[in-house]
Amino acid sequence: MKDVKEETKADEKKAPKSEQTRTLILETALRLFKERGYDKTTMRAIAQEAGVSVGNAYYYFSSKEHLVQGFYDRIAEEHQAAVEPILTGGEKDLTARIKGVYLGWLDIAGPYHEFASQFFKNAADPDSPLSPFSPESEGPREAAIEVHRRVISGASVKVDPELAEALPQLLWLQQMGLVLFWVYDRSEGAANSRRLVERLAPVTARAISLSRFRILRPLVKETHELLSDFMPTAAGMAASGKPKKRANPKPPESDSE
């Protein structure tokens, strides 16, 4: 019994150290990516700079791509923590909630702006595990979509039930567009990206608000079907390169209001 307790205590002490090592390797990699470029940075160089063996580096991250996935995970976790006050602080205005979440992402990602374009070059490849649509990116992708789901559910706006499930995904896709704009934004402090958010948030909130009206129902349905057909997933487009097939859509209901 004593041996079991001693082993448990040893494991408890070991876990924090292993997490520290993992963090050290990741932070070293991000620094070298910034200094030398992603393509010119090797796992051996990362291990050497971090003061660990190459085997140890590969134990925590099996490739450079997995290091970048670790970066994605970190950004997602930090973003969730940063926007928690916006999501739970009593703010019900949808514009303010969308704006807060998008600006929060820009704040978290800001320190990595200098080498973001290097990641995007690899992420733009649809076959790359670094693609935001890849199965490997499912964790941070779903975490981001969940944030947008909470943005909408906590707002005072009424949402068309037929679009309720799709809207968080649409907001995430819009965020991906913002990320692309930010990658190429060379204004000081990414000021242009912030101005984009200031103008984009109210337009998006108004579109969501209007989507519940019956006169726009055909457009709402088409938007939902478009998303369902072409939103890449591990089981669908990302795996096969083709949108999934669906039954012929029903004709839109006549406008009776």
C-alpha positions as CSV (number, residue, x, y, z in Angstrom):
1,M,0.0,0.0,0.0
2,K,2.9,2.3,0.8
3,D,4.4,1.7,-2.6
4,V,1.2,2.7,-4.3
5,K,0.9,5.9,-2.3
6,E,4.6,6.8,-3.1
7,E,4.0,6.1,-6.8
8,T,0.9,8.3,-6.8
9,K,2.8,11.1,-5.1
10,A,5.6,10.7,-7.6
11,D,3.1,11.0,-10.5
12,E,1.5,14.1,-9.0
13,K,5.0,15.8,-8.7
14,K,5.9,14.6,-12.2
15,A,2.8,16.1,-14.0
16,P,3.6,19.8,-13.4
17,K,7.2,19.2,-14.5
18,S,6.1,17.5,-17.7
19,E,3.7,20.4,-18.4
20,Q,6.6,22.9,-17.7
21,T,8.7,21.0,-20.2
22,R,6.0,21.0,-22.8
23,T,5.4,24.7,-22.3
24,L,9.2,25.4,-22.5
25,I,9.4,23.5,-25.9
26,L,6.4,25.3,-27.3
27,E,7.7,28.8,-26.2
28,T,11.1,28.0,-27.6
29,A,9.6,26.9,-30.9
30,L,7.6,30.1,-31.2
31,R,10.6,32.2,-30.5
32,L,12.7,30.4,-33.1
33,F,9.8,30.6,-35.7
34,K,9.9,34.3,-35.1
35,E,13.7,34.6,-35.4
36,R,14.5,32.1,-38.1
37,G,11.2,31.5,-39.9
38,Y,9.0,28.4,-39.7
39,D,10.6,26.5,-42.6
40,K,14.2,27.1,-41.4
41,T,13.5,26.0,-37.8
42,T,14.2,22.3,-37.1
43,M,13.0,20.1,-34.3
44,R,16.7,19.5,-33.4
45,A,17.3,23.3,-33.1
46,I,14.2,23.7,-30.9
47,A,15.4,20.9,-28.6
48,Q,18.9,22.4,-28.4
49,E,17.6,25.8,-27.5
50,A,15.1,24.4,-25.0
51,G,17.9,22.4,-23.3
52,V,16.1,19.0,-23.9
53,S,17.0,16.0,-25.9
54,V,15.6,15.6,-29.4
55,G,13.8,12.5,-28.3
56,N,12.2,14.4,-25.5
57,A,11.0,17.2,-27.9
58,Y,9.5,14.5,-30.1
59,Y,7.8,12.9,-27.1
60,Y,5.8,16.1,-26.5
61,F,5.4,17.2,-30.1
62,S,5.8,14.6,-32.8
63,S,6.4,17.2,-35.5
64,K,6.6,21.0,-36.2
65,E,3.0,20.8,-37.3
66,H,2.1,19.5,-33.8
67,L,3.9,22.4,-32.3
68,V,1.8,24.8,-34.3
69,Q,-1.3,22.9,-33.2
70,G,-0.1,23.5,-29.6
71,F,0.0,27.2,-30.5
72,Y,-3.5,27.0,-31.8
73,D,-4.6,25.3,-28.6
74,R,-3.0,28.0,-26.5
75,I,-4.6,30.8,-28.5
76,A,-8.0,29.1,-28.1
77,E,-7.6,28.7,-24.4
78,E,-6.4,32.2,-23.8
79,H,-9.1,33.6,-26.0
80,Q,-11.8,31.7,-24.0
81,A,-10.5,33.0,-20.8
82,A,-10.2,36.6,-22.1
83,V,-13.8,36.8,-23.4
84,E,-15.4,35.1,-20.4
85,P,-16.3,38.5,-18.8
86,I,-18.0,39.5,-22.0
87,L,-20.0,36.3,-22.2
88,T,-21.0,36.2,-18.6
89,G,-20.9,39.8,-17.4
90,G,-24.5,40.7,-18.2
91,E,-23.9,42.4,-21.6
92,K,-26.9,41.4,-23.7
93,D,-26.3,43.6,-26.8
94,L,-25.3,41.4,-29.7
95,T,-23.1,44.0,-31.3
96,A,-21.1,44.5,-28.1
97,R,-20.7,40.7,-27.7
98,I,-19.5,40.1,-31.2
99,K,-17.2,43.1,-31.1
100,G,-15.7,42.0,-27.7
101,V,-15.0,38.5,-28.9
102,Y,-13.4,39.6,-32.1
103,L,-11.3,42.3,-30.5
104,G,-10.4,39.8,-27.8
105,W,-8.9,37.5,-30.4
106,L,-6.9,40.3,-31.9
107,D,-5.5,41.2,-28.4
108,I,-4.5,37.6,-27.7
109,A,-3.0,37.0,-31.2
110,G,-1.2,40.4,-31.3
111,P,2.2,39.3,-30.0
112,Y,2.4,36.6,-32.7
113,H,1.6,38.9,-35.6
114,E,5.1,39.1,-37.0
115,F,5.3,35.5,-38.0
116,A,1.6,34.8,-38.4
117,S,2.0,34.9,-42.2
118,Q,4.4,32.0,-42.0
119,F,1.8,29.9,-40.3
120,F,-0.9,31.0,-42.8
121,K,1.2,29.9,-45.8
122,N,1.0,26.3,-44.4
123,A,-2.5,26.6,-43.1
124,A,-3.8,27.7,-46.5
125,D,-2.9,24.2,-47.9
126,P,-6.1,22.2,-47.7
127,D,-4.1,19.0,-47.1
128,S,-2.1,20.5,-44.3
129,P,-2.9,19.5,-40.7
130,L,-2.5,23.2,-39.9
131,S,-5.6,24.1,-41.9
132,P,-8.3,25.4,-39.6
133,F,-10.7,23.0,-41.4
134,S,-8.5,19.9,-40.8
135,P,-9.4,17.0,-38.4
136,E,-6.2,17.9,-36.4
137,S,-7.6,21.4,-35.8
138,E,-10.9,20.2,-34.5
139,G,-10.2,21.1,-30.9
140,P,-9.5,24.8,-31.3
141,R,-12.1,25.0,-34.1
142,E,-14.9,23.6,-31.9
143,A,-13.7,25.7,-29.0
144,A,-14.0,28.9,-31.1
145,I,-17.5,27.9,-32.5
146,E,-18.6,27.3,-28.9
147,V,-17.6,30.8,-28.0
148,H,-19.7,32.1,-30.8
149,R,-22.6,29.9,-29.7
150,R,-22.4,31.5,-26.3
151,V,-22.2,35.0,-27.9
152,I,-25.6,34.4,-29.5
153,S,-27.3,32.5,-26.8
154,G,-26.5,35.1,-24.2
155,A,-27.7,38.0,-26.3
156,S,-31.2,39.6,-26.2
157,V,-31.7,39.1,-29.9
158,K,-34.3,36.6,-31.2
159,V,-32.9,34.0,-33.6
160,D,-34.7,32.0,-36.3
161,P,-34.6,28.4,-34.9
162,E,-33.8,27.1,-38.4
163,L,-30.5,29.1,-38.3
164,A,-29.7,28.8,-34.6
165,E,-27.2,25.9,-35.1
166,A,-25.6,27.3,-38.2
167,L,-25.0,30.9,-36.9
168,P,-22.1,30.1,-34.6
169,Q,-20.3,28.4,-37.5
170,L,-21.0,31.4,-39.7
171,L,-19.6,33.7,-37.1
172,W,-16.5,31.4,-36.9
173,L,-16.1,31.5,-40.7
174,Q,-16.4,35.3,-40.5
175,Q,-13.6,35.2,-37.8
176,M,-11.5,33.3,-40.2
177,G,-11.9,36.1,-42.7
178,L,-10.9,38.5,-40.0
179,V,-7.8,36.4,-39.3
180,L,-6.8,36.5,-43.0
181,F,-7.2,40.3,-43.0
182,W,-5.2,40.6,-39.8
183,V,-2.4,38.4,-41.2
184,Y,-1.8,40.9,-44.0
185,D,-2.6,44.0,-41.9
186,R,0.6,46.1,-41.6
187,S,-1.0,49.1,-39.9
188,E,0.4,50.0,-36.5
189,G,-1.1,47.8,-33.8
190,A,-3.3,46.2,-36.4
191,A,-5.4,49.3,-36.3
192,N,-7.1,48.5,-39.6
193,S,-8.2,45.1,-38.3
194,R,-9.7,46.8,-35.2
195,R,-11.5,49.3,-37.4
196,L,-12.9,46.4,-39.5
197,V,-14.3,44.8,-36.3
198,E,-15.9,48.1,-35.3
199,R,-17.8,48.2,-38.6
200,L,-18.3,44.5,-39.0
201,A,-19.9,43.8,-35.6
202,P,-23.0,46.0,-36.0
203,V,-23.6,44.8,-39.5
204,T,-23.4,41.2,-38.4
205,A,-25.6,41.7,-35.4
206,R,-28.3,43.4,-37.6
207,A,-28.2,40.6,-40.1
208,I,-28.7,38.1,-37.4
209,S,-31.5,40.1,-35.9
210,L,-33.3,40.4,-39.3
211,S,-32.9,36.7,-40.1
212,R,-35.9,35.8,-37.9
213,F,-38.4,37.7,-40.1
214,R,-40.6,35.5,-42.3
215,I,-39.8,37.6,-45.5
216,L,-36.2,36.5,-45.2
217,R,-37.0,32.9,-44.5
218,P,-36.0,31.6,-48.0
219,L,-32.6,33.4,-47.7
220,V,-32.2,31.9,-44.2
221,K,-32.8,28.4,-45.5
222,E,-30.5,28.9,-48.4
223,T,-27.7,30.1,-46.1
224,H,-28.2,27.1,-43.8
225,E,-28.0,24.7,-46.7
226,L,-25.0,26.5,-48.2
227,L,-23.2,26.1,-44.9
228,S,-24.3,22.5,-44.5
229,D,-23.0,21.6,-48.0
230,F,-19.7,23.5,-48.0
231,M,-18.6,23.7,-44.4
232,P,-15.5,21.4,-44.5
233,T,-15.5,18.7,-41.9
234,A,-13.3,15.7,-41.1
235,A,-16.0,13.4,-42.5
236,G,-17.0,15.4,-45.5
237,M,-15.2,17.9,-47.7
238,A,-11.9,18.0,-45.9
239,A,-11.6,14.2,-46.3
240,S,-13.0,13.8,-49.8
241,G,-12.4,17.2,-51.4
242,K,-16.1,17.2,-52.4
243,P,-19.2,18.7,-50.8
244,K,-21.6,16.1,-49.3
245,K,-24.7,15.3,-51.3
246,R,-28.1,16.3,-50.0
247,A,-31.7,15.7,-51.0
248,N,-33.4,18.2,-53.3
249,P,-34.5,21.1,-51.1
250,K,-38.1,21.8,-50.6
251,P,-39.4,24.9,-52.3
252,P,-39.5,28.0,-50.0
253,E,-42.7,28.6,-48.1
254,S,-44.8,31.4,-49.5
255,D,-44.6,34.7,-47.6
256,S,-47.9,35.0,-45.7
257,E,-46.9,37.8,-43.4
